[in-house]
């Protein structure tokens, strides 16, 4: 018998679920365990605050349906996203050992908590975090922030926010960071109930799976999270309530200490409370603290919340409306390194598709960063910087954010790179009409003189066309590696996605992604020709042909919207 573990398709959700799969295999040698990816309503509706589309339940309902329909046996959730009331027929069988329960503030420059200058833009999608920011720093501006963790950090680094607040556990699990970080622990900020732990949900009559999961259950984490969630439940709240809670167990007495904080949405009124109780009955501890809050006026605060009761139904209707668009309901695999709210995903979703992110390429810092760092310290010597990818833009902007040197003139290979550079605050001076290395070289050379010096921060696997062309013309060029690109072969994820059925299309945006995908498909003996395959440009198309992959279409322009249009045009025939 194979145990099927269900999860969302975001990068963080997949990291968490793969950890559970590995732990189960390690604890039960010989046990067959597979991942199954389930798309949720929350993954399709990306342009509305969570509170307006039914709260975080939009990330759990479809996975719970898959459990009830016996398509999966275990659902892996971030416990803070799980409603406090279990649907009939389901049960939380295990709570994993808790990583950091706290939030973390990330910024591009020092931004100590509470010392924000007036107008500081703080990004968060949480009513709790927003209310706590307003209470601690009334002069700050709280802006809504949707998206997966990597996307949120990207938005901050591009300057859309001065700082953002995220769950520290999620940032750590993804191995991400920012130039400035500050962990926000009590009394500065109280976390969401259950934050930092994973909840493993099963059918309530599945005794075999329940027994298998006991090796992953952590009693102390479960007790603390149960008390926090009981406080939330007793106050009548869902996942979207301006309530923080933090439970700990005293090592000497064995007692459970629970801190709570409830705020009005504008941060103007704050109620703090704490209670100590029996760790063997954590639900009672949470309920008792809720009673204390209600006695002290929490009802008046709760009355200020105006969350739509039909938010989830509206979100489902909006999701269904996407299926009426040209690519309605079609599953399209994206092999580039992006999350489910990345630029190609959004371009496909705007046409009604169900994007499936299967990163077949990995990006890492350069093994030898000295040449790149040296170039960044001498920015004044360059007359032009040439950027040929969004990742190059990010590396360049991060390295120069604190520099006082003026930025050279900027040339971008295409509109996608230009858009990323513009969003990061760069003034772009050149985008060629033909959006590839040859086009950029043809339009850049006439603008150069022998005295010009060019900076070209590049991938470790960048083609030689641009660099060779500039040097052959006698131009002084420095082309340090800003990031390394490596093919990746996520065979287990490909198998997990195929549980939903074969894809309707596969998209490729680089030769490295082609190599990684072919290796993954071979590992599970899956025929790539099952679905039409699309290339963003001629270089990628050549790599596909070299690996024996038929090219259905090449995007008319070297952009993600054009690649999405190519998929639409072919599948609409």
Secondary structure, 3 states (H helix, E strand, C coil): CEEEEEECCCHHHHHHHHHHHHHHHHHCCCCEEEEEECCCHHHHCCCCCHHHHCHHHHHCHHHHHHHHCCCCCEEEEEHHHCCCCCCCCEEEEEECCCCCCCEEEEECCCCCCCCCCCCCEEEECCHHHHHHHHHHCCCCEEEECCCCHHHHHHHHHCCCCCEEEEEHHHHHHCCCCCCEEEEECCCCCCCCCCCCCEEEEEECCCHHHHHHHHHHCCHHHHHHHHHHHHHHHHCCCCCCCCEEEEEEECCCCCEEEEEEEEECCCCCCEEEEEEEEEHHHHHHHHHHHHHHHHHCCHHHHHCCCCCCCCHHHHHHHHHHHHCCCCCCCCEEEECCCCCCCCHHHHHHHCCCCEEEECCCEEEECCCCCHHHHHHHHCHHHCCEEEECCHHHHHHHHHHHCCCCCCCCEEEECCHHHHHHHHHCCCCEEEECCCCCHHHHHHHHHHHCCCCCEEECCEECCCCCHHHHHHHHCCCEEECCEEEEEEECCCHHHHHHHHCCCCCCEEEECCHHHHHHHHHHHHHCCCCHHHCEEEECCHHHHHHHHHCCCCCCEECCCCCHHHHHHHHHHHHCC
